[in-house]
Amino acid sequence: GSITAFDVTNTSTTVANTPGWYRILGACSVEIPSGNTEGVEIELSDGVSNKTVWALRQVGVSPDNFVASQFDFIVGLTTGDSLIVTSTNASAIITGSVRQVADSAGNTVNPSGLPL
């Protein structure tokens, strides 16, 4: 399968919604003014509710705070599921990529162009 890059700031973006297994990796940074709570998260949605599978949240105290992190994990989607990447404000940035590594039956999905 092909790789899909994402760069999310102050919004939510669906990065995958086809059943199968996905590798999602990237990095994020969150700068928080004093007194605010901001963050980024990766969620699974079944169309009714969202479940957080990874998050970085920070509570700002005086002076302003900055935190950064990396992530790299595999997540499975079933029929009707979506993988959503969210940033809570303009100072919370999450970038990375997602690629399907196996179909819903567990059969390997090779990167586009491979095998040679």
N, C-alpha and C positions, 0 to 999 in steps of 0.2 A: 504494500500500500504506500501511498504518498504521505509525506509529512506535512502537517498543517502548523504554521507558526501563529502565535498570538501575542498581542501587546495590549493589555487591558488597563485602562485608567478611568476611574469614576463611572463605571458601567458594569454590566454583565454580558458575557458573550458565550454562546453555545459553541463548543469546539469539537464535539463528536456526538452523534445520535444514531449510529448504525450498530446493531448488536455485534458484540465481539469483545476482544481484550485489547486494551490500549496502554501504551507507555506514554506517560506525561512527565515532562521534565522542564525545568526552568529555574528562574530566580525571581525574587521580589524585594522591594524596598518600601518601607513605610516611614514617613516623617510626620510626626504628630504635634500640632500646637498644644500648648499647655491647656489641660482641662478637657480635651477631646479624646474619644476612642475611635480609632480607625483601623482598617486592616484589609487583607485580601483572603479569599478562600476559593477552594475548588469543591464543587458540590455535584452530587448525583440527584437528578430529578426524575420522578416517574410521571410527571405531568400533574400530580396532585400535591406532593410535598417535596421539599429539598432536604437532602441529608449531607452534612458537611463531611468530606473525607480528608481534607487537609485545610488548615487555616493558620494565618499569622495575624494576631490582633495585638494592638499596643494601646495602652492608656497613657496619654500625655500628662506629664507633670512638669513643673517649672524647672529648668528651661525646656525648650522643645526637645523631643526625643527622636532618634533615628534608629531603625532596626532593619536588618536585611537577612535573607535566608535563601537557601537553595532547596529544590525538591526533585525527586526522581522516583516514580513508583508505577505500578501496573494496576489498572482498574478494569473491571468487567461491566459491560452494558448488556442488558436484556432488551427485548422488544419494548418500545415505549420509553426507554431511558434516554436521558441526555446528560452529557458532561458539561458543566457550566463553570466558567472562571469569572470571579467577581472582584471588583475593587470598590471600596466604599467612598473614596474621594480622590481629588486630583493629586494628593500627596501619597497615595497608595498605588504602586505600580507593580504589575505582575506580567512577566514576559516568559515565553517558552515555546514548546512545540508538543504536538501530540501525534502519534502514529499508531495505526492498528497493527498489532503484532500477531494476532490469531483471530480466526473467525469464532462464531459462537459455539462451534463444535470442538474448538481447540486446535484446529488445523493452522499451522504457521502461515502467516501472510508475509511474504518477502517484501523488502523495500522495492520501490519502483525501479525497474532496470536490472534487477537481480533475480535469479542467478544470471551471470553473464553468458 
